[in-house]
Amino acid sequence: MTAETLFASLQLSVPELILAAGAMVLLMIGVFSSERSATPTVTGLAVALLIIAGLWLVLKTGEGEAYGGAFLSDPFARFMKVLALIGSITAMVMTVGHARSAQIDRFEFPVLLVLATLGMLLMISANDLISLYLSLELQSLALYVVAAINRDSVRSTEAGLKYFVLGALSSGMLLYGMSLVYGFTGHTGFDEIAAALTAEGRSLGLVFGLVFILAGLAFKISAVPFHMWTPDVYEGAPTPVTAFFAAAPKVAAMSILVRIVINAFEPVVADWQQIVVFISIASMLLGAFAAIGQRNIKRLMAYSSIGHMGYALVGLAAGSMAGVRGVILYMLIYMIMTLGTFACILAMRRKEGEYVENIDDLAGLSQTNPFMASVLTVLMFSLAGIPPLAGFFAKYFVFVAAIEAHLYALAIIGVLASVVGAYYYLRVIKVMWFDEATGEFARTAGELRLVFGLSGLFVIGYVLIGGPLGSAAEAAARTFF
């Protein structure tokens, strides 16, 4: 690599370099600050760091390949990176007033979130199996620690351990799949793998490798049958951590899943399409039926996220430009709805200072806190896919793409799963509006009101702003076609 190509590569990856260098500086600031001021200072600087990286990404970053084709900067990568950064910034802002009460007021927490976000950005731009694996591990290692960061809580420690053990298993499967693909094609770059498959055709060993890679990535988006960790980790981890888990990492994992199947394995579309259709149907059905009996709202959101990943995969199964555009819009809308809902869950705190997580604790919320009840109602209707809210359009785009690709059974199962899923969202609404109040929540923090207010506005106003967002998603999807 000559000096010119290295300089060009560094220019394309400036946002990642900002986060990498910034994380090291934040670590130093945290270590040398007094214990009381360290956490708020480092959290504020971490948010500023993510905003600077986002602005640089939007205003300055060009397009092209870097580091010998291992890193790719294109419209798809830019769009998904902006989404991941918004998710990380919002989750970090939501923790500001709750770090002490959730017992995560350590300066390492925002630093770990910055490092996890760095892993996500690198993963979205990965164009090679090796860079994909390294970025995935950077993200995962930070998340394992974050899940268990409240060491005094048995539930948090258990959540971290479960996530770590199952995450290590999925990393092993992913690595095994990559070694098989490398063995049967002789390449690790996505473009080279696609060229080798076009020239030589598929072999049984390569299909095994593809299955293992998809299994490893399905774990990261918590798709069935690799979803086992999700309900326990969502329930056990501190709520601000769960809010982070539910948003940005899902966007990054779905992005790399799209890139690897549409870019590297495009010549064997018939093979991966079958796998994606199966995972999609299983996720939609499990998400719809398993959530019905849940009493804890965080577990309910875990099963809801499994279902939503299934719906997003409907678009990917289509394997068309409309399908990829549907996936991009689905992840955007899903992320905003989820962050808004978790802001409401974080606001579920009794006046005595105790956090509550049961759905029955929301009883009579419409009388005690009408604003929060109204926003949560809108978000629940949107998650259920009721028109004319954003959630309806998200499902509409992926189902239309599936129908255009003649995947009629997949679209019909998706619609039926949506109908079943609507039941448990409507139950939350019924509890808030028709049950008698059992107690009042403490005054909601300003940053939470801002997050759930903005997400509620987005969900209602999507009809008005859907056009420009759809155009941006289409430009991102055109990267592959």
Buried (B, 14 or more C-beta within 10 A) or exposed (E): EEEEEEEBBEBBBBBBBBBBEBBEEBBEBBEEBEEEEBBBBBBBBBBEBBEBBBEBBEEEBEEEBBBEBBBBBBBBBBBBBBBBBBBBBBBBBBBBBBBEBBBBBBBBBBBBBBBBBBBBBBBBBBBBBEBBBBBBBBBBBBBBBBBBBBEEBEBBBBBBBBBBEBBEBBBEBBBBBBBBBBEBBEBBBBBBBBBBBEEEEBBEEBBBBBBBBBBBBBBBBBBBEBBEBBBBBBBBBBBBBBBBBBBBBBBBBBBBBBBBBBBBBBBBEEBBBEBBBBBBBBBBBBBBBBBEEBEBBBBBBBBBBBBBBBBBBBBBBBBBBBBBBBBBBBBBBBBBBBBBBBBBBBBBBEEEEEBBBBBEBBBBBBBBBEEBBBBBBBBBBBBBBBEEBBBBBBBBBBBBBBBEBEBEEBBEBBEEBBEBBBEBBBBBBEBBBEBEBEEEBBEBBEBBBBBBBBBBBBBBEBEEEBEEBBEBBBBBBBBBE
